[in-house]
Amino acid sequence: MTALEQITSIADVEQLEELLSRPTDGVVDTMARLEGDIIVLGVGGKIGPSLARMARRASDRAGKQRKIFGVARFTNPQLPQWLASHGIEPIRCELLDSAQLAALPEAPNVLYLAAMKFGSTGQEALTWAMNCYLPGMVCQRYPHSRIVAYSTGNVYPLTPPASGGSREDDLPGPIGDYAMSCLGRERIFSYFSQRNGTPVALVRLNYAHEMRYGIMVDLAQKILTGEPIDLAMGYFNAIWQGDNNAMTLRCFDHVSSPPFVINIAGPRILSVRTVAEELGRLLGRAPIFRGSEAGDALLSNAQRAFALFGKPQVAEEQLLRWIADWQLRGGPILGKPTHFETRDGKF
């Protein structure tokens, strides 16, 4: 039994953040091989803080003296101090401002996390600017850096669960402005990668979970409040965000031109109905369902990632137990629903 498997309850946010940023031996090895500083663009989102901290911890364990910069607008005023306390240099920047982008420090390694999803309906122009125009600006600012950039499983079409989920070589089929703009982001990174020889990895994530965010958290909240659970999008992938962080950082070993494309997702296709029923058992309250499962869903096959990095450390069943325990103890959540049930691409 691993150290993570022995944990039955995550006590508080401090322990959660420690677990999310705890590097694996594989990440330490990657950080030992990697040369130069790392800049994290869009560090202020859900994944950025723990990903940057894992890079810091792994670099320290590897004995690599490097700076790690965390760049964001910092709508959370406490985040810069938190980053600094963990050895990450915060830089306030509006990335769409070309002058501010140009003033960022040089870094041979770029983690690109900046994106817009929620609120994209009604703000389509800003969505395309963030998801397509900004990647081009970043590629022009860092043409000779290694870039690991987040994409999303939303670039794929809906697929039947029996298919095992979309693979990296499958044709894209984005639905709606958000998903189309994310495919546009990939195309822009691919263009500059091939034009300038910039080594890039594109990470199609689907879906990262922790105690405060994720489809399982959404389901638990609906169960506790008695809100019906829509079954139309009846299946999903789930991966512990700490596993996602580790796999993302290890992608620096695989950047290439044209870009290396990889799905990061959980190893199983989960049923919304089955997961909700188990959550209901753990929470002591029966879920209420609405509708029935469609024949397809937004699903990813992550076998390429598992072949390179191994299976996730945290199984979906353990993640479910942790989340139920967190909910029963009134642990904080981010208040950012995934809207996973959306089938028309409107976020």
C-alpha positions as CSV (number, residue, x, y, z in Angstrom):
1,M,0.0,0.0,0.0
2,T,1.4,3.4,-1.0
3,A,1.6,6.4,1.3
4,L,-1.4,8.0,-0.5
5,E,-3.5,4.9,-0.3
6,Q,-3.0,4.9,3.5
7,I,-4.7,8.3,3.8
8,T,-8.4,7.9,4.7
9,S,-9.2,11.6,5.3
10,I,-7.7,14.9,4.1
11,A,-7.8,17.1,7.2
12,D,-7.7,20.6,5.7
13,V,-6.6,22.8,2.9
14,E,-3.0,22.8,4.1
15,Q,-2.8,19.0,3.9
16,L,-4.7,19.1,0.6
17,E,-2.2,21.5,-1.0
18,E,0.7,19.5,0.3
19,L,-0.7,16.3,-1.3
20,L,-1.5,18.0,-4.6
21,S,2.0,19.3,-4.9
22,R,3.9,16.2,-3.6
23,P,6.2,15.2,-6.5
24,T,6.7,11.7,-7.6
25,D,10.2,10.2,-8.2
26,G,9.4,10.5,-11.9
27,V,8.8,14.3,-11.6
28,V,12.1,14.7,-9.6
29,D,14.0,12.9,-12.4
30,T,12.4,15.1,-15.0
31,M,13.3,18.3,-13.1
32,A,16.8,17.0,-12.6
33,R,17.2,16.6,-16.4
34,L,15.5,19.9,-17.2
35,E,17.8,22.9,-17.6
36,G,16.9,26.5,-16.7
37,D,14.1,28.4,-15.0
38,I,10.4,27.7,-15.4
39,I,7.7,30.3,-15.9
40,V,4.0,29.4,-15.2
41,L,1.6,31.6,-17.3
42,G,-1.8,31.6,-15.7
43,V,-0.7,30.4,-12.3
44,G,-3.8,31.9,-10.6
45,G,-6.3,29.2,-11.8
46,K,-7.4,26.0,-10.2
47,I,-4.3,24.0,-11.2
48,G,-1.6,26.6,-11.2
49,P,-0.6,27.0,-7.6
50,S,-0.2,23.3,-6.8
51,L,1.5,22.7,-10.2
52,A,4.0,25.5,-9.6
53,R,4.7,24.3,-6.1
54,M,5.3,20.7,-7.3
55,A,7.8,22.0,-9.8
56,R,9.5,23.9,-6.9
57,R,9.6,20.9,-4.6
58,A,10.8,18.5,-7.3
59,S,13.5,20.9,-8.4
60,D,14.7,21.2,-4.8
61,R,14.7,17.5,-4.3
62,A,16.7,17.1,-7.5
63,G,19.2,19.7,-6.3
64,K,18.5,22.0,-9.2
65,Q,19.0,25.7,-8.5
66,R,16.3,27.4,-10.6
67,K,13.8,30.2,-10.4
68,I,10.1,29.4,-10.8
69,F,8.0,32.4,-11.8
70,G,4.2,32.4,-11.3
71,V,2.4,34.9,-13.6
72,A,-1.2,36.0,-13.3
73,R,-3.5,39.0,-12.9
74,F,-4.0,37.7,-9.3
75,T,-7.7,38.3,-8.7
76,N,-7.0,36.4,-5.4
77,P,-5.0,39.0,-3.4
78,Q,-3.6,36.3,-1.0
79,L,-2.1,34.2,-3.8
80,P,1.1,36.2,-4.4
81,Q,2.2,35.9,-0.8
82,W,1.3,32.1,-0.8
83,L,3.4,31.5,-3.9
84,A,6.3,33.5,-2.5
85,S,6.1,31.5,0.8
86,H,6.6,28.3,-1.3
87,G,9.6,29.6,-3.3
88,I,7.7,30.8,-6.4
89,E,8.3,34.4,-7.6
90,P,4.9,36.0,-8.3
91,I,4.6,38.4,-11.2
92,R,1.5,40.4,-11.8
93,C,0.7,40.6,-15.6
94,E,-2.1,41.1,-18.0
95,L,-0.9,38.6,-20.6
96,L,-3.0,40.2,-23.4
97,D,-1.0,43.4,-23.0
98,S,1.9,43.0,-25.3
99,A,4.1,45.4,-23.3
100,Q,3.6,43.5,-20.1
101,L,4.2,40.2,-21.8
102,A,7.4,41.5,-23.3
103,A,8.6,42.6,-19.9
104,L,8.4,39.1,-18.4
105,P,11.7,37.4,-17.6
106,E,13.4,35.0,-20.0
107,A,12.7,31.4,-19.2
108,P,13.7,28.3,-21.2
109,N,10.7,26.4,-19.8
110,V,7.1,27.6,-20.1
111,L,4.0,26.1,-18.5
112,Y,1.0,27.6,-20.3
113,L,-2.2,27.5,-18.3
114,A,-4.0,30.6,-19.4
115,A,-7.4,30.0,-20.8
116,M,-11.1,31.1,-20.7
117,K,-13.9,28.6,-20.4
118,F,-16.7,29.6,-18.0
119,G,-18.5,32.7,-19.1
120,S,-17.4,32.1,-22.7
121,T,-21.0,32.3,-23.9
122,G,-21.7,36.0,-24.4
123,Q,-18.0,36.8,-24.4
124,E,-17.0,34.9,-27.5
125,A,-14.6,37.5,-28.7
126,L,-12.6,37.5,-25.4
127,T,-12.8,33.7,-25.4
128,W,-11.1,33.5,-28.8
129,A,-8.6,36.2,-27.9
130,M,-7.6,34.3,-24.7
131,N,-7.6,30.8,-26.3
132,C,-6.1,31.6,-29.7
133,Y,-4.5,35.1,-30.0
134,L,-2.7,34.9,-26.7
135,P,-1.0,31.6,-27.5
136,G,0.5,33.2,-30.6
137,M,1.7,36.1,-28.5
138,V,3.4,33.7,-26.1
139,C,5.0,31.7,-28.9
140,Q,6.5,34.9,-30.3
141,R,7.7,36.0,-26.8
142,Y,9.3,32.6,-26.1
143,P,10.2,31.1,-29.5
144,H,13.1,29.1,-28.3
145,S,11.7,27.8,-25.0
146,R,10.2,24.4,-24.2
147,I,6.4,24.9,-23.8
148,V,4.0,22.5,-22.1
149,A,0.5,23.9,-22.8
150,Y,-2.9,22.8,-21.5
151,S,-5.6,22.0,-24.0
152,T,-8.7,20.0,-23.2
153,G,-10.6,16.9,-24.0
154,N,-13.4,19.2,-25.3
155,V,-11.6,19.3,-28.7
156,Y,-12.9,15.8,-29.3
157,P,-16.5,14.9,-30.3
158,L,-18.8,13.0,-28.1
159,T,-18.1,9.3,-28.2
160,P,-19.9,6.1,-27.0
161,P,-18.5,4.7,-23.7
162,A,-17.8,1.3,-25.4
163,S,-15.2,3.1,-27.6
164,G,-12.9,3.6,-24.6
165,G,-12.8,7.3,-25.2
166,S,-11.1,9.5,-27.8
167,R,-7.4,8.9,-28.6
168,E,-4.8,11.5,-29.5
169,D,-4.9,10.4,-33.2
170,D,-8.7,10.7,-33.5
171,L,-10.1,13.5,-35.6
172,P,-11.2,16.5,-33.5
173,G,-14.9,17.5,-33.3
174,P,-15.3,20.5,-31.0
175,I,-18.8,21.6,-30.1
176,G,-19.4,25.3,-29.4
177,D,-17.2,28.4,-29.2
178,Y,-15.1,27.3,-26.2
179,A,-14.2,23.9,-27.7
180,M,-13.5,25.4,-31.1
181,S,-11.3,28.1,-29.7
182,C,-9.4,25.4,-27.8
183,L,-8.7,23.6,-31.0
184,G,-7.6,26.9,-32.4
185,R,-5.2,27.2,-29.5
186,E,-3.7,23.9,-30.5
187,R,-3.4,25.0,-34.1
188,I,-1.6,28.2,-33.1
189,F,0.9,26.4,-31.0
190,S,1.4,23.9,-33.8
191,Y,2.0,26.7,-36.3
192,F,4.6,28.4,-34.3
193,S,6.2,25.2,-33.2
194,Q,6.7,24.2,-36.8
195,R,7.7,27.7,-38.0
196,N,10.2,28.3,-35.2
197,G,11.1,24.8,-34.2
198,T,9.7,25.5,-30.7
199,P,9.4,22.2,-28.8
200,V,5.8,21.9,-27.5
201,A,3.6,19.4,-25.6
202,L,-0.2,19.8,-25.8
203,V,-2.0,18.3,-22.8
204,R,-5.6,17.4,-23.3
205,L,-7.0,17.2,-19.8
206,N,-10.3,15.6,-18.9
207,Y,-11.1,16.1,-15.8
208,A,-8.9,17.0,-12.9
209,H,-10.4,16.5,-9.4
210,E,-9.5,17.5,-5.9
211,M,-11.6,18.1,-2.8
212,R,-12.8,21.5,-3.8
213,Y,-13.5,21.0,-7.5
214,G,-14.5,18.4,-10.1
215,I,-17.4,16.4,-11.3
216,M,-17.5,14.3,-8.1
217,V,-17.7,17.5,-6.1
218,D,-20.5,18.8,-8.3
219,L,-22.4,15.5,-7.8
220,A,-21.9,15.6,-4.0
221,Q,-23.2,19.1,-3.8
222,K,-26.3,18.3,-5.8
223,I,-27.0,15.2,-3.6
224,L,-26.6,17.3,-0.4
225,T,-28.9,20.1,-1.6
226,G,-31.5,17.8,-3.2
227,E,-30.9,19.1,-6.7
228,P,-31.7,16.7,-9.5
229,I,-28.7,15.2,-11.4
230,D,-29.1,15.4,-15.1
231,L,-28.1,12.1,-16.6
232,A,-27.9,13.1,-20.3
233,M,-24.0,13.3,-20.1
234,G,-24.0,10.0,-18.4
235,Y,-20.3,9.2,-18.4
236,F,-17.0,10.9,-17.5
237,N,-13.3,10.6,-16.8
238,A,-11.7,11.6,-13.4
239,I,-8.1,12.0,-12.4
240,W,-6.6,13.2,-9.1
241,Q,-5.1,16.6,-9.7
242,G,-1.9,15.6,-8.1
243,D,-1.5,12.9,-10.7
244,N,-2.3,15.4,-13.4
245,N,0.3,17.7,-12.0
246,A,2.9,15.0,-12.1
247,M,2.1,13.9,-15.6
248,T,2.1,17.5,-16.8
249,L,5.6,18.2,-15.5
250,R,6.9,15.0,-17.0
251,C,5.7,16.2,-20.4
252,F,8.9,18.4,-20.5
253,D,10.7,15.2,-21.4
254,H,8.5,14.8,-24.5
255,V,8.2,18.3,-26.0
256,S,8.8,18.2,-29.8
257,S,8.2,20.0,-33.1
258,P,5.5,19.4,-34.4
259,P,3.9,19.3,-30.9
260,F,3.6,16.1,-28.8
261,V,-0.1,15.6,-28.0
262,I,-1.2,13.6,-25.0
263,N,-4.5,12.9,-23.1
264,I,-4.4,13.1,-19.3
265,A,-7.4,11.5,-17.8
266,G,-8.4,8.7,-15.4
267,P,-8.0,5.1,-16.5
268,R,-11.7,4.2,-16.4
269,I,-14.9,5.5,-17.9
270,L,-17.2,6.3,-15.0
271,S,-21.0,6.2,-14.9
272,V,-22.6,9.4,-13.5
273,R,-25.5,7.3,-12.1
274,T,-23.2,4.7,-10.4
275,V,-20.8,7.4,-8.9
276,A,-23.8,9.4,-7.6
277,E,-25.3,6.3,-6.0
278,E,-22.0,5.5,-4.3
279,L,-21.7,9.2,-3.2
280,G,-25.2,9.0,-1.9
281,R,-24.4,6.0,0.2
282,L,-21.3,7.7,1.6
283,L,-23.2,10.9,2.3
284,G,-26.3,9.2,3.7
285,R,-28.6,10.8,1.2
286,A,-30.1,9.3,-1.9
287,P,-29.5,11.2,-5.2
288,I,-32.3,12.4,-7.3
289,F,-32.0,11.8,-11.0
290,R,-33.5,13.5,-14.1
291,G,-33.6,12.1,-17.6
292,S,-31.5,9.2,-18.9
293,E,-28.1,8.6,-20.3
294,A,-27.4,9.6,-24.0
295,G,-25.4,7.1,-26.0
296,D,-22.3,9.2,-26.0
297,A,-20.3,11.5,-23.8
298,L,-17.1,13.6,-23.7
299,L,-14.5,10.8,-23.0
300,S,-10.8,10.5,-23.3
301,N,-8.5,7.5,-23.6
302,A,-5.2,8.1,-21.7
303,Q,-3.3,4.9,-22.4
304,R,-0.5,6.9,-24.0
305,A,0.1,8.8,-20.7
306,F,-0.1,5.6,-18.7
307,A,2.5,3.9,-21.0
308,L,4.9,6.8,-20.4
309,F,4.2,7.8,-16.8
310,G,2.4,4.8,-15.2
311,K,-1.1,4.6,-13.8
312,P,-2.4,7.4,-11.5
313,Q,-1.5,7.0,-7.8
314,V,-5.0,7.7,-6.6
315,A,-7.8,5.5,-7.8
316,E,-11.2,6.9,-8.5
317,E,-12.7,5.0,-5.5
318,Q,-10.3,6.6,-3.1
319,L,-11.0,10.0,-4.6
320,L,-14.7,9.4,-4.1
321,R,-14.2,8.5,-0.4
322,W,-12.0,11.6,0.2
323,I,-14.5,13.9,-1.4
324,A,-17.5,12.5,0.5
325,D,-15.6,12.8,3.8
326,W,-14.6,16.4,2.9
327,Q,-18.2,17.3,2.2
328,L,-19.5,15.7,5.4
329,R,-17.0,17.7,7.4
330,G,-18.0,21.0,5.7
331,G,-14.7,21.5,3.9
332,P,-14.4,24.5,1.6
333,I,-15.1,24.3,-2.1
334,L,-14.1,26.7,-4.9
335,G,-17.7,27.3,-6.0
336,K,-16.8,26.7,-9.7
337,P,-19.1,24.0,-11.1
338,T,-17.6,22.0,-14.0
339,H,-20.8,22.2,-16.1
340,F,-19.8,18.7,-17.2
341,E,-23.5,18.0,-18.1
342,T,-23.3,20.5,-20.9
343,R,-23.8,18.8,-24.3
344,D,-24.2,21.9,-26.5
345,G,-20.8,23.4,-25.8
346,K,-22.2,26.6,-24.2
347,F,-20.3,27.4,-21.0
